Amino acid sequence: MDDYSVIIRPLITEQGMHFANVKGAYSFEVNKKANKAQIRKAVEKIYAVKVSKVRTANRTGKHRRRGSNFGMTSSWKKAVVFLESDYHIDLF
């Protein structure tokens, strides 16, 4: 799997920005099939940083209703990447 297909997009939220400033933890939406080693390698290559720890979570889709039709939103995978104390990522 290509490094640029592992990372789909960074998750820019208020809580995510707080964790980035306080703990050096950045959140990304990643490919469902990517494992922690692939995520670590992709973040280190794309952003030129040193990763200390990776945590992942599979987020299930939510049930939604539109009129009389029922459906679900897409399931996705989230990765929280902790960086070494000397590094940071400029997302803006």
TORSEVO-299764 format. One record per atom (N, C-alpha, C, O): residue number from 1; residue in three letters; atom name; y negated, x negated, z. Coordinates in Angstrom, 2 decimals, decimal comma, always signed. Each point is the difference from the previous one (the first is absolute). Example, Ala and Ser with C-alpha at 12.3 -4.5 7.8 and 13.67 -1.06 7.14 Angstrom:
// TORSEVO-299764
1|Ala|N|+5,69|-13,19|+7,80
1|Ala|CA|-1,19|+0,89|+0,00
1|Ala|C|-1,20|-0,90|+0,00
1|Ala|O|+0,02|-1,04|+0,66
2|Ser|N|-1,07|+1,39|-1,38
2|Ser|CA|-1,19|-0,82|+0,06
2|Ser|C|-1,09|+0,77|+0,73
2|Ser|O|-1,11|-0,51|+0,17
***
This chain:
// TORSEVO-299764
1|Met|N|+1,18|-0,84|+0,00
1|Met|CA|-1,18|+0,84|+0,00
1|Met|C|-1,25|-0,89|+0,00
1|Met|O|-0,08|-0,97|+0,76
2|Asp|N|-0,86|+1,30|-1,61
2|Asp|CA|-1,25|-0,75|-0,13
2|Asp|C|-0,86|+0,19|+1,25
2|Asp|O|+0,01|+1,07|+0,60
3|Asp|N|-0,76|-2,11|-0,22
3|Asp|CA|-0,85|+0,06|+1,19
3|Asp|C|-1,05|+1,09|-0,12
3|Asp|O|-0,35|+0,64|+0,99
4|Tyr|N|-0,16|-0,42|-2,19
4|Tyr|CA|-1,05|+1,01|-0,19
4|Tyr|C|+0,56|+1,41|-0,07
4|Tyr|O|-0,76|+0,96|+0,10
5|Ser|N|+2,07|-0,80|-0,25
5|Ser|CA|+0,59|+1,34|+0,05
5|Ser|C|+0,49|+0,34|+1,41
5|Ser|O|+0,35|+1,15|+0,26
6|Val|N|-0,33|-2,13|+0,64
6|Val|CA|+0,39|+0,26|+1,39
6|Val|C|-1,13|+0,70|+0,73
6|Val|O|+0,22|+1,02|+0,65
7|Ile|N|-1,44|-1,56|-0,75
7|Ile|CA|-1,17|+0,58|+0,66
7|Ile|C|-0,62|+1,03|-0,94
7|Ile|O|-0,45|-0,35|-1,09
8|Ile|N|+0,43|+1,62|+1,52
8|Ile|CA|-0,60|+1,04|-0,83
8|Ile|C|-1,50|+0,08|+0,23
8|Ile|O|-0,78|-0,04|-0,95
9|Arg|N|+0,36|+0,14|+2,24
9|Arg|CA|-1,42|+0,04|+0,31
9|Arg|C|-0,20|-0,27|+1,48
9|Arg|O|+0,90|+0,26|+0,80
10|Pro|N|-2,06|-0,77|-0,41
10|Pro|CA|-0,31|-0,12|+1,43
10|Pro|C|-0,41|+1,37|+0,53
10|Pro|O|-0,61|+0,80|-0,72
11|Leu|N|+0,92|-0,54|+1,98
11|Leu|CA|-0,38|+1,25|+0,64
11|Leu|C|-1,29|-0,24|+0,78
11|Leu|O|+0,00|-0,68|+1,03
12|Ile|N|-1,09|+1,23|-1,52
12|Ile|CA|-1,31|-0,18|+0,62
12|Ile|C|-0,29|+1,24|+0,84
12|Ile|O|-0,40|+1,04|-0,53
13|Thr|N|+0,60|-1,15|+1,84
13|Thr|CA|-0,29|+1,09|+0,92
13|Thr|C|-0,83|-0,54|+1,15
13|Thr|O|-0,12|-1,22|+0,18
14|Glu|N|-0,44|+2,12|+0,60
14|Glu|CA|-0,81|-0,43|+1,14
14|Glu|C|+0,87|-0,74|+1,02
14|Glu|O|-0,41|-1,04|+0,53
15|Gln|N|+1,59|+1,56|-0,26
15|Gln|CA|+0,91|-0,65|+0,94
15|Gln|C|+0,50|-1,33|-0,56
15|Gln|O|+0,15|-0,97|+0,74
16|Gly|N|+0,11|+0,93|-2,04
16|Gly|CA|+0,44|-1,24|-0,63
16|Gly|C|-1,04|-1,10|+0,07
16|Gly|O|+0,34|-1,16|+0,22
17|Met|N|-1,60|+1,51|-0,41
17|Met|CA|-1,08|-0,99|+0,09
17|Met|C|-0,15|-0,50|+1,44
17|Met|O|-0,31|-1,17|+0,21
18|His|N|+0,52|+2,05|+0,76
18|His|CA|-0,06|-0,42|+1,40
18|His|C|+1,10|-1,02|+0,31
18|His|O|-0,25|-1,03|+0,62
19|Phe|N|+1,48|+1,33|-1,06
19|Phe|CA|+1,12|-0,93|+0,22
19|Phe|C|-0,20|-1,32|-0,74
19|Phe|O|+0,42|-1,05|+0,49
20|Ala|N|-1,06|+1,10|-1,66
20|Ala|CA|-0,26|-1,23|-0,75
20|Ala|C|-0,98|-0,89|+0,77
20|Ala|O|+0,17|-1,22|+0,03
21|Asn|N|-1,18|+1,82|+0,58
21|Asn|CA|-1,00|-0,78|+0,74
21|Asn|C|+0,53|-0,49|+1,34
21|Asn|O|-0,31|-1,11|+0,41
22|Val|N|+1,11|+1,93|+0,28
22|Val|CA|+0,45|-0,33|+1,34
22|Val|C|+1,28|-0,83|+0,00
22|Val|O|+0,09|-1,02|+0,69
23|Lys|N|+0,91|+1,46|-1,47
23|Lys|CA|+1,32|-0,63|+0,04
23|Lys|C|+0,36|-0,81|-1,24
23|Lys|O|+1,01|-0,71|+0,00
24|Gly|N|-1,81|+0,79|-1,04
24|Gly|CA|+0,34|-0,69|-1,24
24|Gly|C|+1,16|+0,66|-0,72
24|Gly|O|+0,80|-0,68|-0,64
25|Ala|N|-0,70|+2,03|+0,75
25|Ala|CA|+1,09|+0,76|-0,61
25|Ala|C|-0,55|+0,83|-1,15
25|Ala|O|-0,97|+0,75|+0,18
26|Tyr|N|+1,56|-0,87|-1,35
26|Tyr|CA|-0,45|+0,71|-1,19
26|Tyr|C|+1,12|+0,90|-0,50
26|Tyr|O|+1,17|-0,38|+0,01
27|Ser|N|-1,53|+1,60|-0,44
27|Ser|CA|+0,98|+0,99|-0,45
27|Ser|C|+0,00|+0,10|-1,52
27|Ser|O|-1,05|-0,06|-0,64
28|Phe|N|+2,25|+0,20|+0,07
28|Phe|CA|+0,16|+0,11|-1,43
28|Phe|C|+1,01|+1,09|-0,32
28|Phe|O|+0,95|+0,22|+0,75
29|Glu|N|-1,16|+0,45|-1,88
29|Glu|CA|+1,06|+0,84|-0,55
29|Glu|C|+0,81|-0,91|-0,92
29|Glu|O|-0,55|-0,66|-0,88
30|Val|N|+1,87|+0,63|+1,09
30|Val|CA|+0,85|-0,93|-0,74
30|Val|C|+1,09|+0,78|-0,73
30|Val|O|+0,21|+1,19|+0,24
31|Asn|N|+0,46|-1,89|-1,14
31|Asn|CA|+1,12|+0,57|-0,74
31|Asn|C|+1,11|+0,39|+0,97
31|Asn|O|+0,28|-0,72|+0,96
32|Lys|N|+0,36|+1,86|-1,20
32|Lys|CA|+1,05|+0,49|+0,91
32|Lys|C|+1,18|-0,96|+0,09
32|Lys|O|+0,66|-0,05|+1,04
33|Lys|N|-0,40|-0,70|-2,09
33|Lys|CA|+1,17|-0,88|-0,03
33|Lys|C|-0,29|-1,41|+0,52
33|Lys|O|+0,91|-0,82|+0,08
34|Ala|N|-2,16|+0,54|+0,28
34|Ala|CA|-0,38|-1,34|+0,46
34|Ala|C|+0,44|-0,21|+1,44
34|Ala|O|-0,11|+0,91|+0,83
35|Asn|N|+0,62|-2,11|-0,53
35|Asn|CA|+0,35|-0,33|+1,37
35|Asn|C|-1,10|-0,87|+0,62
35|Asn|O|-0,98|-0,34|-0,67
36|Lys|N|+1,16|-0,03|+1,95
36|Lys|CA|-1,04|-0,73|+0,72
36|Lys|C|-0,27|-1,38|-0,60
36|Lys|O|-1,15|-0,44|-0,03
37|Ala|N|+2,18|-0,23|-0,43
37|Ala|CA|-0,18|-1,33|-0,58
37|Ala|C|-0,81|+0,08|-1,30
37|Ala|O|-0,86|-0,84|-0,24
38|Gln|N|+1,14|+1,84|-0,58
38|Gln|CA|-0,76|+0,17|-1,24
38|Gln|C|-1,46|+0,37|+0,28
38|Gln|O|-0,90|-0,47|-0,70
39|Ile|N|+0,68|+1,30|+1,71
39|Ile|CA|-1,36|+0,39|+0,36
39|Ile|C|-0,78|-1,21|+0,50
39|Ile|O|-1,16|-0,20|-0,38
40|Arg|N|+1,79|-0,62|+1,24
40|Arg|CA|-0,65|-1,21|+0,52
40|Arg|C|-0,38|-0,93|-1,15
40|Arg|O|-1,13|-0,50|-0,04
41|Lys|N|+2,04|+0,26|-0,87
41|Lys|CA|-0,25|-0,91|-1,12
41|Lys|C|-1,12|+0,52|-0,90
41|Lys|O|-0,85|-0,77|-0,45
42|Ala|N|+0,84|+2,08|+0,19
42|Ala|CA|-1,01|+0,59|-0,87
42|Ala|C|-1,40|-0,08|+0,62
42|Ala|O|-0,96|-0,34|-0,69
43|Val|N|+0,84|+0,64|+1,97
43|Val|CA|-1,31|-0,05|+0,66
43|Val|C|-0,50|-1,43|+0,06
43|Val|O|-1,18|-0,26|-0,23
44|Glu|N|+2,07|-0,69|+0,54
44|Glu|CA|-0,42|-1,40|+0,06
44|Glu|C|-0,46|-0,50|-1,36
44|Glu|O|-0,96|-0,78|-0,08
45|Lys|N|+1,61|+1,21|-1,00
45|Lys|CA|-0,38|-0,46|-1,33
45|Lys|C|-1,27|+0,68|-0,50
45|Lys|O|-0,89|-0,67|-0,53
46|Ile|N|+0,77|+1,99|+0,70
46|Ile|CA|-1,13|+0,73|-0,54
46|Ile|C|-1,29|-0,32|+0,75
46|Ile|O|-1,04|-0,20|-0,63
47|Tyr|N|+1,10|+0,15|+1,96
47|Tyr|CA|-1,22|-0,17|+0,80
47|Tyr|C|-0,19|-1,42|+0,53
47|Tyr|O|-1,01|-0,26|+0,66
48|Ala|N|+1,92|-0,66|-0,92
48|Ala|CA|-0,10|-1,40|+0,44
48|Ala|C|-0,20|-0,10|+1,51
48|Ala|O|-0,95|-0,63|+0,46
49|Val|N|+1,86|+1,26|+0,30
49|Val|CA|-0,05|-0,01|+1,46
49|Val|C|+1,37|-0,37|+0,53
49|Val|O|+0,96|-0,10|-0,76
50|Lys|N|-0,85|-0,10|+2,06
50|Lys|CA|+1,26|-0,30|+0,67
50|Lys|C|+0,38|+1,19|+0,87
50|Lys|O|-0,75|+0,38|+0,89
51|Val|N|+1,91|+0,21|-1,15
51|Val|CA|+0,47|+1,20|+0,70
51|Val|C|+0,88|-0,42|+1,17
51|Val|O|+0,88|-0,85|-0,14
52|Ser|N|-1,12|+1,46|+1,31
52|Ser|CA|+0,82|-0,31|+1,16
52|Ser|C|+1,08|+1,05|+0,24
52|Ser|O|+1,08|-0,33|+0,47
53|Lys|N|-1,37|+1,61|-0,79
53|Lys|CA|+0,96|+1,07|+0,30
53|Lys|C|-0,23|+1,16|-0,96
53|Lys|O|-1,13|+0,27|-0,41
54|Val|N|+2,21|+0,43|+0,06
54|Val|CA|-0,07|+1,18|-0,86
54|Val|C|+0,75|+1,14|+0,66
54|Val|O|+1,14|-0,18|+0,46
55|Arg|N|-1,77|+1,34|-0,40
55|Arg|CA|+0,66|+1,21|+0,48
55|Arg|C|-0,05|+1,04|-1,09
55|Arg|O|-1,01|+0,14|-0,69
56|Thr|N|+2,11|+0,59|+0,51
56|Thr|CA|+0,07|+1,01|-1,06
56|Thr|C|+0,36|+1,35|+0,58
56|Thr|O|+0,62|+0,10|+1,06
57|Ala|N|-1,02|+0,95|-1,78
57|Ala|CA|+0,34|+1,37|+0,40
57|Ala|C|+0,11|+0,85|-1,26
57|Ala|O|-0,86|-0,06|-0,88
58|Asn|N|+1,92|+0,84|+0,81
58|Asn|CA|+0,16|+0,95|-1,09
58|Asn|C|-0,64|+1,31|+0,40
58|Asn|O|+0,38|+0,61|+1,00
59|Arg|N|-1,37|-0,17|-1,77
59|Arg|CA|-0,73|+1,23|+0,28
59|Arg|C|+0,56|+1,12|-0,87
59|Arg|O|-0,03|-0,10|-1,23
60|Thr|N|+0,54|+1,13|+1,85
60|Thr|CA|+0,57|+1,11|-0,76
60|Thr|C|-1,10|+0,93|-0,47
60|Thr|O|-1,06|+0,10|+0,61
61|Gly|N|+1,32|+0,59|-1,71
61|Gly|CA|-0,96|+0,94|-0,55
61|Gly|C|-0,12|+1,24|+0,86
61|Gly|O|+0,93|+0,36|+0,72
62|Lys|N|-2,08|+0,28|-0,79
62|Lys|CA|-0,25|+1,20|+0,80
62|Lys|C|+0,25|+1,24|-0,85
62|Lys|O|-0,20|-0,01|-1,22
63|His|N|+0,64|+1,07|+1,87
63|His|CA|+0,18|+1,28|-0,68
63|His|C|-1,37|+0,62|-0,26
63|His|O|-0,85|+0,04|+0,88
64|Arg|N|+0,64|+0,43|-2,09
64|Arg|CA|-1,26|+0,62|-0,38
64|Arg|C|+0,29|+1,32|-0,71
64|Arg|O|+1,05|+0,17|-0,63
65|Arg|N|-1,99|+0,75|+0,75
65|Arg|CA|+0,16|+1,30|-0,64
65|Arg|C|-1,26|+0,29|-0,79
65|Arg|O|-1,11|-0,22|+0,47
66|Arg|N|+1,30|+0,72|-1,68
66|Arg|CA|-1,11|+0,41|-0,86
66|Arg|C|+0,33|+1,39|-0,50
66|Arg|O|+0,78|+0,16|-0,95
67|Gly|N|-1,36|+0,85|+1,57
67|Gly|CA|+0,34|+1,38|-0,34
67|Gly|C|+1,41|+0,30|+0,46
67|Gly|O|+0,33|-0,17|+1,17
68|Ser|N|+0,49|+0,63|-2,09
68|Ser|CA|+1,39|+0,31|+0,35
68|Ser|C|+0,95|-1,16|-0,31
68|Ser|O|+1,21|+0,11|+0,23
69|Asn|N|-1,74|-1,20|-0,73
69|Asn|CA|+0,83|-1,15|-0,36
69|Asn|C|+0,02|-1,01|+1,15
69|Asn|O|-1,03|-0,26|+0,63
70|Phe|N|+2,19|-0,30|-0,38
70|Phe|CA|+0,17|-1,02|+1,03
70|Phe|C|+0,30|-1,33|-0,67
70|Phe|O|+0,60|-0,04|-1,08
71|Gly|N|-1,01|-1,04|+1,71
71|Gly|CA|+0,27|-1,33|-0,53
71|Gly|C|-0,17|-1,04|+1,08
71|Gly|O|-0,20|+0,32|+1,17
72|Met|N|+0,28|-1,58|-1,59
72|Met|CA|-0,17|-1,11|+0,93
72|Met|C|-0,87|-1,06|-0,66
72|Met|O|+0,01|-0,16|-1,22
73|Thr|N|-0,78|-0,56|+2,05
73|Thr|CA|-0,73|-1,15|-0,49
73|Thr|C|+0,98|-1,17|-0,12
73|Thr|O|+1,11|+0,07|+0,53
74|Ser|N|-1,51|-1,10|-1,19
74|Ser|CA|+0,88|-1,14|-0,24
74|Ser|C|+0,23|-0,80|+1,28
74|Ser|O|-0,89|-0,13|+0,83
75|Ser|N|+2,09|-0,41|-0,69
75|Ser|CA|+0,30|-0,93|+1,08
75|Ser|C|-0,47|-1,39|-0,42
75|Ser|O|-0,03|-0,30|-1,19
76|Trp|N|-0,34|-0,54|+2,17
76|Trp|CA|-0,49|-1,34|-0,32
76|Trp|C|+0,31|-0,95|+1,14
76|Trp|O|+0,41|+0,43|+1,08
77|Lys|N|-0,61|-1,71|-1,33
77|Lys|CA|+0,30|-1,03|+0,98
77|Lys|C|-1,28|-0,72|+0,39
77|Lys|O|-0,81|-0,36|-0,86
78|Lys|N|+0,63|+0,17|+2,15
78|Lys|CA|-1,18|-0,65|+0,55
78|Lys|C|+0,41|-1,32|+0,63
78|Lys|O|+1,03|-0,09|+0,65
79|Ala|N|-1,85|-0,95|-0,85
79|Ala|CA|+0,24|-1,30|+0,61
79|Ala|C|-1,25|-0,43|+0,75
79|Ala|O|-1,11|+0,06|-0,54
80|Val|N|+1,29|-0,49|+1,77
80|Val|CA|-1,08|-0,58|+0,80
80|Val|C|+0,27|-1,49|+0,08
80|Val|O|+1,03|-0,43|+0,52
81|Val|N|-1,96|-0,35|-1,03
81|Val|CA|+0,16|-1,45|-0,11
81|Val|C|-0,94|-0,67|+1,01
81|Val|O|-1,21|+0,22|-0,04
82|Phe|N|+1,77|-1,02|+0,93
82|Phe|CA|-0,77|-0,75|+0,98
82|Phe|C|-0,21|-1,41|-0,53
82|Phe|O|+0,96|-0,65|-0,43
83|Leu|N|-2,20|+0,18|+0,45
83|Leu|CA|-0,32|-1,33|-0,51
83|Leu|C|-0,15|-0,99|+1,15
83|Leu|O|-0,22|+0,38|+1,15
84|Glu|N|+0,35|-1,67|-1,49
84|Glu|CA|-0,29|-1,05|+0,97
84|Glu|C|-1,48|+0,10|+0,40
84|Glu|O|-0,81|+0,55|-0,76
85|Ser|N|+0,46|-1,05|+1,92
85|Ser|CA|-1,35|+0,18|+0,54
85|Ser|C|-1,10|-0,67|-0,86
85|Ser|O|-1,16|+0,41|+0,08
86|Asp|N|+1,49|-1,39|-0,89
86|Asp|CA|-1,00|-0,70|-0,80
86|Asp|C|-0,34|+0,73|-1,29
86|Asp|O|-0,97|-0,38|-0,66
87|Tyr|N|+1,71|+1,40|+0,28
87|Tyr|CA|-0,15|+0,65|-1,31
87|Tyr|C|-0,51|+1,42|+0,15
87|Tyr|O|+0,17|+0,63|+1,04
88|His|N|-0,82|-0,15|-2,11
88|His|CA|-0,39|+1,41|-0,10
88|His|C|-0,09|+0,37|-1,46
88|His|O|-0,10|-0,87|-0,87
89|Ile|N|+0,12|+2,18|+0,59
89|Ile|CA|-0,07|+0,52|-1,35
89|Ile|C|-1,31|+0,77|-0,12
89|Ile|O|-0,28|+0,87|+0,83
90|Asp|N|-0,52|-1,16|-1,83
90|Asp|CA|-1,23|+0,74|-0,27
90|Asp|C|+0,34|+1,16|-0,93
90|Asp|O|+0,20|-0,19|-1,20
91|Leu|N|-0,14|+1,40|+1,77
91|Leu|CA|+0,34|+1,17|-0,81
91|Leu|C|-1,22|+0,63|-0,62
91|Leu|O|+0,14|+0,80|-0,94
92|Phe|N|-1,35|-1,11|+1,42
92|Phe|CA|-1,22|+0,54|-0,58
92|Phe|C|-0,87|-1,14|-0,51
92|Phe|O|-1,08|+0,24|-0,53
***
